Each structure stands twice: as C-alpha cells, then as structure tokens.
Amino acid sequence: MSASHTLAIDAMGGDHAPQSVVAGLALAAERHPNMRYVLVGDEARLTPLLARHRRAAEKCTLAHAQTVVGPDMKVAQALRLRESSLRRAIDLVAEGQAAGAVSAGNTGAIMAIAKLVLKTVPGIDRPAIAAIGPSARGDIVMLDLGANLECDARNLVEFAIMGDAFARAVLGLTSPTLGLLNVGSEEQKGVESLRQAAELLRASFLAPQFTGFVEGHDIAAGTTDIVVSDGFSGNVALKTGEGALRLMADLLRQVFQTDLASRIGYLLARPGLERLREWLDPRRYNGAVLLGLNGVVVKSHGGTDEEGFAAAVSVAADMIDHRFDRLIRAGLEKRGHAVSASPRSAVAG
Amino acid sequence: MSASHTLAIDAMGGDHAPQSVVAGLALAAERHPNMRYVLVGDEARLTPLLARHRRAAEKCTLAHAQTVVGPDMKVAQALRLRESSLRRAIDLVAEGQAAGAVSAGNTGAIMAIAKLVLKTVPGIDRPAIAAIGPSARGDIVMLDLGANLECDARNLVEFAIMGDAFARAVLGLTSPTLGLLNVGSEEQKGVESLRQAAELLRASFLAPQFTGFVEGHDIAAGTTDIVVSDGFSGNVALKTGEGALRLMADLLRQVFQTDLASRIGYLLARPGLERLREWLDPRRYNGAVLLGLNGVVVKSHGGTDEEGFAAAVSVAADMIDHRFDRLIRAGLEKRGHAVSASPRSAVAG
C-alpha cells in the first residue's frame, strides 16, 4: 500500500456516521481506483458495514479507534482525546502512513487537531479553509472561509498562493485568475490590509493572474477562478450565497406546485430543471479543505449523505493525485524572499 | 407647501437622468398623494419633462441648479461644486425646506455632501447605509452596507437602534427582531467587537428583539427582520446574495429555452414564475438609505429605471410619513446613558 496515495478516513464523525461514511467511501473508491484508504473507528461496527462494499473493502484497511469526538465537544476536550477516530486519522498523516485525512466531524476539533498534529507548511503563517462553489462561468475556489477572522496583507497573499495551488490541483486550471474580495473594484477601495495585499500581489509571480479587487456579485458571476478574502467576509459570503440559492430553489418548488398547469409545466421543463438542480446540488460542493498544513485535510459537512461524503473524499484524492503539496511549495518558492522573512515559518520549517 | 412632507429630488443624478427621475417621481407621486416635491436641476430641461406628468407637476416645484456631479467625479471635487443639483437638494433639507432628499447620483458624493451638510443626529457616532431585501419570511432590513468598513461595538449598537427605527417606519413592524451577522451563532463566535456588541444589546432596551448572532444563510431565510453588520461584511453579503439570485435567474432563463417542451413548460407555469420574478425584482428593493443624519437621504441605484426610482422615493416618503426622525430619537433616548457618554455626539448635539 503506497502511503502517498492513501487517505485516512474518520469513520465516526458526522450525523450519519459510520453508515454514510462507509457508503460514501465506497462511491469515492470507484471514482479513484488508484487510491487506498484506512478507515478509522470502531472496528466491530465497521467490519460488517465494509463487508457490504466488496470492491471498496479491497482498497481499505481498518484501524481501530476507541473514542469519538462528539459534535458539540469543546476543542480543548477533543484535543485531550488522543484515541479518537479523528485524532488517529490525522496521526496517520503525521506518521507518513497516509497523505491526507477526511472527516465529517466537529469542525473546530478537526482544525485544532490538524494544526497541532500536522503543523503549517514552512512559509505559511496561517492555514486557511477553502471550498469550491458554482458560478456562471464554472466552478470557483473561495478562501478563507473562516479559519482566520482577521487577516493582514501577508495572510491574504499566502491565501492567494494556496488558492492558486488548490485551483490547479482540483479544478485542473493551468493559470487560474485571482481576485481579492472588496466593497468596490477601484484601487483605493477597502481597508488598508486589502490595498497592501493588492500591491504585494501585483509585485508577485501571481501578477499575471491577479485581476484586482472583486465584489460580492463577482462570486456567482465567476469573474475570477479564485476569490481571496479574510475568513470573516469569506464565511459570510459563502453562507449568504448558499442561502440565496436555497431561497430561490424553495420558491421555485412552490411555484411549480401552485396549480395543475404549473405541475405540468414542471414536468415539461423537468430535464433542464433537474440538470440545474444537480449542478447547484450542495453535495457536489461538499468538502472544505484546510490548506497550508503538512498533509491534506478535508472536512465534510456533518449532515451530508454518502454522495456528499464521496465528494469530500474526491477533493482529497484530487489534491493528492495532482500533487497539491508540490504545487504549494512551488508557489512559496516563487514568492522567494517572503519565506525567509517570516520568523514563524522558519520555526515551522 | 408643508416642508415636513416635502422631498427634494436631485433630477440630474443617475444614468438616465433627468427622464427616468421625472418619470419615477410621477409614479411615486401617485403612491404618496400627501407628499410634495422640489425637483432640483436644469430648469430648461425639466420644465418640458414635468409638463408630461400633469398630476405630478401639481405636487412639484422646480429649483434650478446649474451644475451636475458626474458619476466618476472625485468626492473632493463634488464637495466644491456648491451649485450642483445634488448639493442644492441636500441644502434644501438642511434649510428646513424639505424633510429629505433622493438622488440617483454618485454614491460617494451623496454620502460626503449629506454628512457635511446635514450632520449626524445627536447620539449617533457614524451614519450607516441600510436597505431592504427579500427573504423567505418577508422583507428584511440590512445595515451597514458600506459606510463604515471597520466598526466597534458601539457603532454596531447604534446601527441596531437605527435599523430598529427604520424597520418600524418602512416595514411597519412593531417589534422587529434583530440579529448580529457573524460566522456562527454560538456566543463565543466571531471577533471581539461583535461579542461586545451582543453583550451591550442584551443589556439594552433592544434585548427583547435581539436574537443573538445570525449567519449568512439567515439573511435569505429571514431569521430576523434586521441584520446588523459592519459595512464591509454587509456590503459583501448584499452583493453576494444579489449575485446568487441573478445567477439562478439567468440559469432558469436558459433552462426554459432549452427546447419546445421547456418553452411550453414555462408558459404553463408562467403566472407563478412572473410573481416570483416581480417579488425578487431588484427595482422593488431600490433605495439605499443613509441613516443617522438630520434628514432623510435616499440613494437610488444609478442605472435604475423609473420603477426603481419610484421605489427609492417611496422609501423616503415612508420614512417621513412614519416619522423616522422621532423613532430614532426615541430609540436613542431609551439607550439613555450611552448618549451622554459619547463626547462626539455631545459635540454633534
């Protein structure tokens, strides 16, 4: 089993674990035949579940973990739980037995344990959370989505470097365009850290990809492939956009149930409406990635089903397949001087 | 002509001025028969335009202004243009000849001139921009939408007081619920200023209306009637939500043009789809309000048509009709001690 193509899966995290995790893993295993998996959790429960998925079982080993980090468990308590399925999965990455870990568990615990155990990549000050979302011009990458509520210019530049590597690895783009989220597109707009970050980016190797400031409406428009922001506004933007799409979907459902004519109208337009629904399906975009650590860490939505969990595993598999680790290191090398200018990254290195 | 029910209208601001302004004013005049208007701009151009709308003309006087603040004019330059239609309209409010002003012109200039000429209400540190938007549970109020990119706890509390008065005046709510926009709903979430603001609100007269922190998806869900935020994240949320709704509307349009069956499907479901479109029509929500000044100031979108401009005039008329000025003063009085604790508001008073 090649550790470089192995994913550690926390089988016990999430609302429907371990059933949806094992079923999702089985789906993902079909899509990524070159990957192997270590399923971490309660062996007695996992053995019969895995037995239902013969083909996936061939790619899987089980690793027993006695405890589970609960969904409402405080981070400090989760950190003390060293035999939890989450902790063991991330430990496997740190020990070099897996290249990444996927969990649908407690977000705060995943972030804290991953940061503690895996440490940041030399040259990265703070890890960021990234995700993929739909836009009028295809899928886009957004980061940070909440790991860092307040950011300085340097953090934003590092997010841009990580977002670039992520878009290359997962969206397969060769030169993704990049925008900084602001309240206006003019150069003088926004807060100081944003203006500084824009200046740094214009002077960096990312300059040809950097289009300047983008605004909230540019996210759904897909104006740039990557939208970089501080974690507060990124989190607000992601959830507001999701909420607006959900509102529209709910209202449409009501419209098509108004009367018989509307119901027939729905049936006639159904193929297109189904495609639209599938395209906007939140499960397709499941998988928030903690970028900037020594290893791939993907957090699945806790309430998702097997399709959603499979999508999260796919993101991790794509990052590993397309050597996200090398891409990010290449970006940091191109940045050059700034790496050595950072005392914290020197320590981390 | 009662100055307390008079609106000064900048006839020359906006992409389609003065035609769309005069036509929009005519629409609004029918909806608010108790209001009077002073139309400020180039008399030679306005006289024939107004002549087309006999009923509105009866409610209107013209006030000549020689110059116009251009859409791209720098704020400093706009401030020097003391005979502009925008400046004259706001001067009329300061002089007590009108209770409010409406303009579709340059946002930066409107804000700067309004703040300079009208000054803040005693007890308000910084004015905020508010607007009304759609949600699953009816219209909601969002503020700040960009006047203050960085805010402290006190600013946020003042936004809550102003948002409360605005929701009472314009949405007609007697006890609007209130949420603070954050990255999570738990008490310990977010940045310090938000946690402090939450604490202040829980100890204030707004406590019965304050539901705590809300997240991005709560905006479209209509979890609270008022969403208070700093101007940066409010601006990002507003534009991201609008962008997501627009994406969905564009995709739907494509779906219904796929083939003959889809076209017929559209026709069958059309009444409901049209109602949905009208309900989400951005023109219906046109009119961003600068709250916290001594006078009502409404900024219409520059690119809107007469329907949109009429909506902006309606917001101003509703604020005047329902005595927004008294509502905000009542709120500030209930806050009590905090007013006198503020050196800046003492100066403003």
Interface residues (C-beta under 8 A of the other chain):
Chain A: P134 S135 A136 G146 L149 E150 L181 V183 G190 V191 E215 G216 H217 D218 I219 A220 A221 S229 G231 F232 S233 N235 V236 A237 L238 K239 T240 G241 E242 G243 A244 L245 R246 L247 M248 A249 D250 L251 L252 Q254 V255 F256 T258 A261 S262 I264 G265 Y266 L267 L268 A269 R270 P271 G272 L273 R275 L276 W279 L280
Chain B: P134 S135 A136 G146 L149 E150 L181 V183 G190 V191 E215 G216 H217 D218 I219 A220 A221 S229 G231 F232 S233 N235 V236 A237 L238 K239 T240 G241 E242 G243 A244 L245 R246 L247 M248 A249 D250 L251 L252 Q254 V255 F256 T258 A261 S262 I264 G265 Y266 L267 L268 A269 R270 P271 G272 L273 R275 L276 W279 L280
